Amino acid sequence: MLTFIRCIRSDFYKFRHTSMLWIHALIPLTAAILFIAYYSMSSWKAEAKISGYLEVMGVAFPLMLGLITGKAAEQEGQAGSFQTMLCGVKSREAAYASKLVVLLLLGILSIIIAIGVFAVGFQTIPAMMYVKAGGLLIAGNIFLYILHLFVSLRYGRGTSIGIGMVESLISALALTGLGDGKWYYIPCAWSARLCDNLVFTWLNPSTTFGYEEIHKCLIVATLATVAAFILSLFWFKSWEGRKSYE
């Protein structure tokens, strides 16, 4: 545990001297302000506004994850072909898990800023709805953090960004009828569809359909995320790094 805590402190220190913190703070802040400004002049209904904002967040997340995890892996690659991460501590599992946890914490910070600022400027819906939306956005993206960290380390930043672009496109398509009945098994669609169903439950409190959809997805997401984390730990334990970074 002490090794894990030291790794987390080390990763935060590494990111403190890069643009990572600014990226996680300024992008969600700017997005929230722009949406608030646009909605102040828009004639859309309140439910369409909140649904649209949350859907855009969910769709954009895979691409942003590709960029962020790619940048984090690139930093390690430039620091001695990942040898600092692989050999700098006694436990490889701790080094990998700390990198993942720090990225998740930064992602949570971004979600808090994006949701919090928007909630202040758009108070039409109950505050608890924003809290639930933030929780679903986090829960729906943990699997993608694991996937993109693996891809970024193993194949490079470009591959991670490319996959993120495809995932964002799939996520947008999954919001249409194409995703009905299938989106639970499409990780990149989880956060957008979860938020979509959350808004549905707010608009239709007498029906259980939205809650059932959310519950079904969270079960699949939990099982897939746990399995992905365990498999990625085993992979990283035997990984020897890459000779060059692309």
C-alpha positions as CSV (number, residue, x, y, z in Angstrom):
1,M,0.0,0.0,0.0
2,L,2.8,2.4,0.8
3,T,4.4,1.7,-2.6
4,F,1.1,2.4,-4.3
5,I,0.7,5.7,-2.5
6,R,4.2,6.7,-3.4
7,C,3.5,5.9,-7.0
8,I,0.4,8.0,-7.0
9,R,2.4,11.0,-5.5
10,S,5.1,10.5,-8.1
11,D,2.6,10.4,-11.0
12,F,0.9,13.6,-9.7
13,Y,4.3,15.2,-9.5
14,K,5.0,14.2,-13.1
15,F,1.8,15.6,-14.4
16,R,2.1,18.8,-12.4
17,H,4.9,20.0,-14.6
18,T,3.0,19.2,-17.8
19,S,-0.1,20.6,-19.5
20,M,-2.2,17.7,-18.2
21,L,-3.7,19.6,-15.3
22,W,-4.6,22.5,-17.5
23,I,-6.2,20.3,-20.1
24,H,-8.4,18.7,-17.5
25,A,-9.5,22.0,-16.1
26,L,-9.7,24.4,-19.0
27,I,-11.4,22.1,-21.6
28,P,-14.5,21.2,-19.4
29,L,-14.7,24.8,-18.1
30,T,-14.7,26.2,-21.6
31,A,-17.2,23.7,-22.9
32,A,-19.6,24.4,-20.0
33,I,-19.4,28.2,-20.5
34,L,-20.0,27.9,-24.2
35,F,-23.0,25.6,-23.8
36,I,-24.5,27.9,-21.1
37,A,-24.0,30.9,-23.4
38,Y,-25.6,29.1,-26.3
39,Y,-28.5,27.8,-24.3
40,S,-29.2,31.3,-22.9
41,M,-30.1,32.3,-26.5
42,S,-31.7,29.0,-27.6
43,S,-35.4,28.2,-27.6
44,W,-34.8,24.5,-26.9
45,K,-36.8,22.9,-24.1
46,A,-35.0,22.4,-20.8
47,E,-34.9,18.6,-21.2
48,A,-33.4,18.9,-24.7
49,K,-30.7,21.2,-23.4
50,I,-29.6,19.0,-20.5
51,S,-29.8,15.9,-22.6
52,G,-27.8,17.5,-25.4
53,Y,-25.1,18.6,-23.1
54,L,-24.7,15.3,-21.3
55,E,-24.8,13.4,-24.7
56,V,-22.0,15.6,-26.1
57,M,-19.9,14.9,-23.0
58,G,-20.5,11.2,-23.3
59,V,-19.7,11.2,-27.1
60,A,-16.5,13.3,-26.7
61,F,-15.1,11.3,-23.8
62,P,-13.6,8.4,-25.9
63,L,-11.6,10.9,-28.1
64,M,-10.4,12.8,-25.1
65,L,-9.3,9.6,-23.4
66,G,-7.3,8.7,-26.5
67,L,-5.5,12.0,-26.3
68,I,-5.0,12.0,-22.5
69,T,-3.8,8.5,-22.1
70,G,-1.7,8.8,-25.2
71,K,0.0,11.9,-23.7
72,A,0.6,10.1,-20.4
73,A,2.1,7.1,-22.1
74,E,4.2,9.3,-24.3
75,Q,5.7,11.0,-21.2
76,E,6.7,7.6,-19.9
77,G,8.1,6.5,-23.3
78,Q,10.3,9.6,-23.4
79,A,11.6,8.9,-19.9
80,G,13.8,6.0,-20.9
81,S,11.5,3.8,-22.9
82,F,9.1,3.2,-20.0
83,Q,11.9,1.8,-17.8
84,T,11.1,4.4,-15.1
85,M,7.6,3.0,-14.9
86,L,8.7,-0.7,-15.2
87,C,11.7,-0.7,-13.0
88,G,11.4,2.4,-10.8
89,V,9.4,0.6,-8.1
90,K,9.4,-2.9,-6.7
91,S,5.8,-3.6,-7.7
92,R,4.9,-3.2,-11.4
93,E,1.2,-3.7,-10.4
94,A,1.5,-0.6,-8.2
95,A,3.1,1.5,-10.9
96,Y,0.4,0.5,-13.4
97,A,-2.5,0.9,-11.0
98,S,-1.3,4.3,-9.8
99,K,-1.1,5.6,-13.3
100,L,-4.6,4.4,-14.0
101,V,-5.9,5.9,-10.7
102,V,-4.3,9.3,-11.3
103,L,-5.8,9.5,-14.8
104,L,-9.2,8.5,-13.4
105,L,-8.9,11.2,-10.7
106,L,-8.1,13.8,-13.3
107,G,-11.0,12.6,-15.3
108,I,-13.3,12.9,-12.3
109,L,-12.0,16.5,-11.8
110,S,-12.9,17.3,-15.4
111,I,-16.4,15.8,-14.9
112,I,-16.9,17.8,-11.7
113,I,-15.9,21.0,-13.4
114,A,-18.0,20.3,-16.5
115,I,-21.1,19.3,-14.6
116,G,-20.7,21.8,-11.7
117,V,-20.2,24.9,-13.9
118,F,-23.1,23.9,-16.1
119,A,-25.3,23.3,-13.1
120,V,-24.6,26.8,-11.7
121,G,-25.6,28.3,-15.0
122,F,-28.5,26.0,-15.8
123,Q,-30.5,25.4,-12.7
124,T,-33.7,24.2,-14.3
125,I,-33.4,20.6,-13.2
126,P,-32.8,19.2,-9.6
127,A,-29.2,19.3,-8.3
128,M,-29.3,15.6,-7.6
129,M,-29.8,15.0,-11.4
130,Y,-26.4,16.5,-12.0
131,V,-24.8,14.4,-9.2
132,K,-26.2,11.3,-10.7
133,A,-25.1,12.3,-14.2
134,G,-21.6,12.9,-13.0
135,G,-21.6,9.4,-11.3
136,L,-22.8,7.7,-14.5
137,L,-20.2,9.5,-16.6
138,I,-17.5,8.3,-14.3
139,A,-18.8,4.7,-14.1
140,G,-19.3,4.5,-17.9
141,N,-15.8,5.5,-18.7
142,I,-13.6,3.5,-16.3
143,F,-13.4,0.6,-18.8
144,L,-12.3,3.0,-21.5
145,Y,-9.5,4.4,-19.3
146,I,-8.2,0.8,-18.9
147,L,-8.5,0.1,-22.6
148,H,-6.8,3.3,-23.7
149,L,-4.0,3.1,-21.2
150,F,-3.2,-0.4,-22.5
151,V,-3.4,0.7,-26.1
152,S,-1.3,3.8,-25.5
153,L,1.4,1.9,-23.7
154,R,1.5,-1.1,-26.1
155,Y,0.9,0.6,-29.5
156,G,1.4,4.3,-29.0
157,R,-0.4,7.6,-28.9
158,G,-1.6,7.6,-32.5
159,T,-3.4,4.3,-32.2
160,S,-5.1,5.4,-29.0
161,I,-6.3,8.6,-30.6
162,G,-7.5,6.8,-33.7
163,I,-9.5,4.3,-31.6
164,G,-10.9,7.2,-29.6
165,M,-12.1,8.9,-32.8
166,V,-13.8,5.7,-34.0
167,E,-15.3,5.2,-30.5
168,S,-16.8,8.7,-30.4
169,L,-18.4,8.1,-33.8
170,I,-19.8,4.8,-32.6
171,S,-21.0,6.4,-29.4
172,A,-22.9,9.0,-31.4
173,L,-24.5,6.3,-33.6
174,A,-25.5,4.3,-30.5
175,L,-27.6,7.2,-29.4
176,T,-29.9,6.5,-32.3
177,G,-32.1,3.5,-32.9
178,L,-29.0,1.6,-34.1
179,G,-27.9,1.3,-30.5
180,D,-31.2,0.1,-29.0
181,G,-30.8,-3.3,-27.3
182,K,-27.1,-3.4,-28.1
183,W,-25.5,-0.5,-26.4
184,Y,-25.0,-2.3,-23.1
185,Y,-22.3,-4.3,-24.9
186,I,-20.6,-1.3,-26.5
187,P,-18.3,0.3,-23.9
188,C,-17.9,3.6,-25.8
189,A,-21.7,4.0,-25.7
190,W,-22.1,3.5,-22.0
191,S,-21.7,7.1,-20.7
192,A,-23.8,8.8,-23.3
193,R,-26.7,6.3,-23.2
194,L,-26.6,6.1,-19.4
195,C,-27.1,9.9,-19.2
196,D,-29.7,9.7,-21.9
197,N,-31.7,7.2,-19.8
198,L,-31.1,9.3,-16.7
199,V,-32.9,12.2,-18.4
200,F,-35.6,9.8,-19.5
201,T,-36.2,8.8,-15.8
202,W,-36.5,12.5,-14.9
203,L,-39.1,13.1,-17.6
204,N,-41.0,9.9,-17.0
205,P,-40.9,9.2,-13.2
206,S,-43.8,6.8,-13.4
207,T,-42.0,4.3,-15.6
208,T,-39.2,1.9,-14.7
209,F,-37.8,1.5,-18.2
210,G,-35.0,4.0,-17.8
211,Y,-33.9,2.6,-14.4
212,E,-33.9,-0.9,-15.9
213,E,-31.7,0.2,-18.8
214,I,-29.3,1.9,-16.4
215,H,-29.2,-1.1,-14.0
216,K,-28.6,-3.6,-16.9
217,C,-25.7,-1.5,-18.3
218,L,-24.1,-1.0,-14.9
219,I,-24.0,-4.8,-14.3
220,V,-22.3,-5.4,-17.7
221,A,-20.0,-2.5,-17.2
222,T,-18.9,-3.6,-13.7
223,L,-18.1,-7.2,-14.9
224,A,-16.3,-6.0,-18.0
225,T,-14.3,-3.3,-16.1
226,V,-13.2,-5.8,-13.4
227,A,-12.1,-8.3,-16.0
228,A,-10.3,-5.7,-18.0
229,F,-8.4,-4.4,-15.0
230,I,-7.3,-7.9,-13.9
231,L,-6.2,-8.8,-17.5
232,S,-4.3,-5.5,-17.9
233,L,-2.5,-6.1,-14.6
234,F,-1.3,-9.5,-15.8
235,W,-0.3,-8.0,-19.1
236,F,1.7,-5.1,-17.6
237,K,3.5,-7.5,-15.2
238,S,5.1,-9.3,-18.1
239,W,5.5,-6.3,-20.5
240,E,9.0,-5.2,-21.3
241,G,8.2,-1.8,-22.8
242,R,8.7,-0.5,-26.4
243,K,12.0,0.4,-28.0
244,S,10.6,3.5,-29.7
245,Y,7.6,5.7,-29.3
246,E,5.4,6.7,-32.2
